[in-house]
């Protein structure tokens, strides 16, 4: 990729050259060009402080020429804040600044981790047996909940009704609502730890990968259930009388439900050699169905599930890379549009100069 030139670079170089040439012609002319719209020195300074912060424009930034899409694109391609119309302008700028601030979002992640640790410490005896420590930890928990609520309100103020179109944001809202609705329920507090899934990219990718493979997992689950049923009938038919005859220490195969439970125990590799040896003491060939079942249920099915998860993770990662490429292309197109508009202004000025 570093060897192949960007598809926009040559066009951008040509536009820059033409803009420079036309600008030089205008500067040599006695007719002055239309005044530039200096966003940084005039209109930007008249904007509210929170608007300048949300646009990420420094007050001393280089001026943007007239016609450079300054009304829709800020510095470095950052777009204006969408106006939802139901919040005061400055309050919406505060919400936008908080949501787009890396410092603020990292602070929220730290608070989630700290809250998770304090909830774990709150179960120790030195907290539960001390009324003073219990009040301190309850106060810490309430402070965390208030901070998370403020952060959710910032998200709602920034996104407007689009807030409810994001599954992760709705998930966060439900967790905070449960914490307020059931303050004494420890399980509701513990759910706050799951908010890390929506904050950390790699966790979010794993969850999205799990959700995307659910249809394929359903097929594998049906295949496994079919295997359970077939081998359940087989083992019951072969070994159902062993417990009644006193040949096994426990009733493993006298009925389909008990056989299915035994097969599940064998699938988890929990004590299956003991069960197999008890049966092999009577039927020396009994190792064959046991080994076949364990290979099919434990290794084949589990490997299929792992393969599906790996494939889904790769697909999610590829889609994110493509999305980043599309966003990069959109930024380059916006920059080209700005430069084309500047070039068009220069051409119109030269045309006006040449007229009698």
N, C-alpha and C positions, 0 to 999 in steps of 0.2 A: 504493500500500500504506500510506503514511503517513496518508492521509485516511480509509481504511476502518479502523474500530476492530478490534482483535484479537478473535477470536471468544471468547476466554476472559476478556477484560478486564472485561466487564459482570458476568459471573458472579463473578469475583474481587472486584469492588467490593461486590457485594451480600453476599458471605460476610464480607468485612472489616467491613461495617457491622453485620451481625448479631452477629459476634463481639465487636465493641466494645460493643454494647448489652447483650448477655448478660453480658459481663465487668463492666460497670458495675453491673448488678443483683446480681451475686455479691459485688462489693466492698461494696455497701451492706448486705448481709445479715450477720447475726451468725454464721451458719454458714460456716466457711471451706471453700474448695474443696480438692479433693485436691491434695497438693503437686506442684509441677512437677518434671519430671526435668531438672535442670540439667546438660546434658551437658558444658558447658565447665568448670564449677567442681568437679564431683564425679567422675563416671565417666570423663570424658575425661582428667583429670589422672592417674587411676590407670592409664590405658592406656599401653603402651610408647611411647617417643618415636617409633619408626619408624611405628607405627600412626597417630599424630597427623599425622605428615608425609604419609603416604599418603592420609589422608582430607582433607588440605588444610584442617584446622580449626584456627584459632588458639586457643590456650589461654584467651584472654579473649573468645571469641566470645559472642554473645548466646545465652541458654539456649533450648533447644527444649522446647516444652510436651509434657507426657505425651500419648501417642497421636498424635504427629506423624510417625510412620513413621521415627523416629530409628534404629530397628534396621536399616532397609534403605536409607535415603537420608540422605546427609550434607548439609553446608551447600552451597547452590547446586545441589542435585540430584545431587551426586557420590555414586556408589554405593560400598558396601563392597567390599573386595577379595574375589574368589572364592577360597575355600579349596580347594586341590587335595589336601591331605592328605599329600603326599609331601615337603614341605619344612617345616622349623621355621618357626613363625609369624613371628618377627622377621626371618628370612632372606627370607621371602616378602614382607614389608613393604619390605625393602630393594630387592628386585627390582621391586616395584610402583612405588616412588618413583623409581627410575632410569628405568624405561620411560616414566613419565608426566611426567618432568621435561623441560621445554623446554631448559633449560641443558645437561643431559646429552646429549640428542639432537642439539642443535646442535653440541656438542663432537665427537660422532661424525662428523657431516658434515664438520667442519673437519679431523679426522684423515684422513678418506678423501681429501679434496682434497690435503692435505699429503703423504700417502702416494703419491698419483698423481704429484705433482711430483717427489718424491725418486726414484721409479722412473724417470722420464724423465731426471733429472740423472745417475742411475747408469749411463747408457749413454755418457756423455761420456768423452773420453780422460783427463781429469784425475782421474777416478775409477777407470776400468778399468786404467790404467797405474800406479796408486799402491796398494800393498798396504795402507797405513794408511787411506787414504780408502775403500777397498773394505770394510775391517772396520767402519769407522764407519757406512757406509751399510747394511751387513748388520745391524748392531746396531739402527739406526733401524727397519729393516724388521721385525725380530723384535719390537721393542717395539710397533710398530703392530699386528702380528698378534696379540700377547697382548692388547692393548686391545680389538681387534675380537672376540676369543674371549670375553673377559669380558662384552662387551655382548651377545653371542649367548646366553650363559648367563643373563644377566638376563632376556632375552626369553623363554627357555625356562622360567625360574622363575616368571615372571609369567603366561604363557599356559597352562602345563601342556601337556597333550596337544593342546590347541587350537592350539599352535604349528605342528603339522604340517598343519593345515587351511588355513594361509595360504601361498599360493604365493610371496609375496615373502619371507617369513621362511625358508621352505625353500630358496629361491634363495640367500639370504645364507649359510645354513648350508653349502650345497654349496660355495660359493666359499671359505669359511674352511677347510673340510675339505680341499679341493684344495690350498690354500696350505700346510697342515701335511703333507699326503701327498707333495707334490712341492716341497720348499722351494727347490731349485736351478733349477726350471723358471720362466723369466721370464714365460711366457704365463699360468701359474697366478697369479702376482702381479698381472699386468696386469688379470685379471678382477675384481680388487677395485674397480677404477674403476666397474664396472657397478653396484656397490651404491648409487651415487648415484640410480639409477632408483627404488629403493625408499624413498629418503629425501626426495626433492624431489617435491612434488605434481605440478608441471607435467610433469616427466619421466614420472612414473607414469601420468598421464593419456594421454600420447602412446603409451606402450607398450600400455596397455589398449585404446586406440583401434585400434592396429595389429592386436592380437590379435582384436578384435571384427570386423574387416573381412576376415579371412582367407578365410571362405567366399565372399564377393563377389569378392575378389581372385582366387580360384581360377577363377571364371567368366570374368573378364577374361583370365586367363592362357590358358585354353582357347581363347578367341576370338583371342588373339594368335597362338597356335600354329597355329590353323587358317589365319589370314592368312599366316603364314610358309610353310605348305605350299602354299597356292594360288599365291602369288606366286613361290615357289621353282620350282614346275613351269612357270609362265609364263615366267620369265626364262631358265630352262634351255632351254626349247623355242625361245625367240626368239634367244638369243645364245650357244649352246653351242659353235659352231664358230669363233668369232672368234679365240680364242687359237691354235688349230691353223692358222688362215690368217694368223697374224701381225698381226692387226688390233688387239690389245691387248697392253699390256706385261706383264700377268700373267694367270694362268688364273682368271678370276672366275666363269664360268658353265658349265664343261664337265660338271659333275655336280651332283646335288641337294645333297650335303654342302657343296661349294664355293659353290654359289649361296646356300645358307642362311647361310653365314658372311659372304658379301658383303652380303646383305640386313641381317644384324645390324649390320655396319659402317655401312651407310647409315642404319639406324634411330638409331644413336648420333651421327649428323651428323659422323662422323670421316672426312674425305677423300672423301665421296660425290661432290662436284662433279668431282673428277679422274676417277673411274670413269665418271660419266655423260658427261663430255666425250669420253672415249676411245670410248665406244659411239656417241655422237652424231656423231662424225667419219665413221662408216660409215652409221648410220641416223639421219637428222635428227629423226625422230619419237620417238626413244628417251627423250626427256625426259618423255613422258607417263607411262609406267609407273613411272619413278623418282619423279616428283612425287606420284603417287597413293599409292605405297607409303609415302613419308615422311610424308605428311599423315595417313594412316590409322594407321600404327604409332607415330609420334612424338607427334603432337599429340592425336589423338582418344583413343588408349589412355591416354596419360599424363594427360590432363585427366580422364578417367574415374577413374583412381586417385586423383588429387588431390581430386576431388569426394567420393569415398567416404571418404577420410581426414577431410576437413572435416566431413562429416555425422557420422562416428563421434565426432570430438572434441566436436561440439556435443551429441550424445546423452550422452556420458560426463559432460560438464559439467552438463547438465540433471539427470541422475540424482543427481549429488553435491549439487546445490542442493536437490533434493527430499528427500534423506537428511538434510541439515541442517535442513530444515523439520520433518521428522518428529521428529528429536531435540529440536528446540526445543519442539514440541508435547508430547513426553513429559515434558520438564522442567516445563512449565507445568501439565500434569496432575498430576505429582508434588507440585508446590507447592499446587495446589488440594486434593489429597487430604490434605495436612498441615493446611491451614486448615479443611477440613471436619471432620477428626478433632478439632481444637481446639474448633470450634463444637459438635460432638456432646458433648464433655466438659463444656462450659459448660451445655448444655441438660440433661444428666444431673444436673449439680450443682444447677441451679435446680429440677428436678423433685424431687430429694431434699430440698431446702430446704422446698418447699411441702407435703411430706407431714407429717401430724401426728406 
